[in-house]
Every structure is written in structure tokens, then in C-alpha cells.
């Protein structure tokens, strides 16, 4: 079973969790970005 078949079997729950992981990653990236911007260089 490859990853695509696994996702297909798990269905919406896996897509939802992937969505949450992606949103979390974007949030962390923004926080790090703003910390770098606001810190004196």
C-alpha cells in the first residue's frame, strides 16, 4: 500500500489532520519570521 492509497482509505480525517499540520507549520514560520524581523541586526 502506497501513501496515496493509505490517505484514500483513511479519508477526510487524514486530510483534516494534514490541513492542521500545514496551518501549524505556517503559523510557526510566521512567528519565526517576525522574531527575526523584530530582532536588532
Secondary structure, DSSP 8 states (H G I E B T S, - for coil): --HHHHHHHHTHHHHHHHHHHHHHHHHHHHHHHHHHHHS--
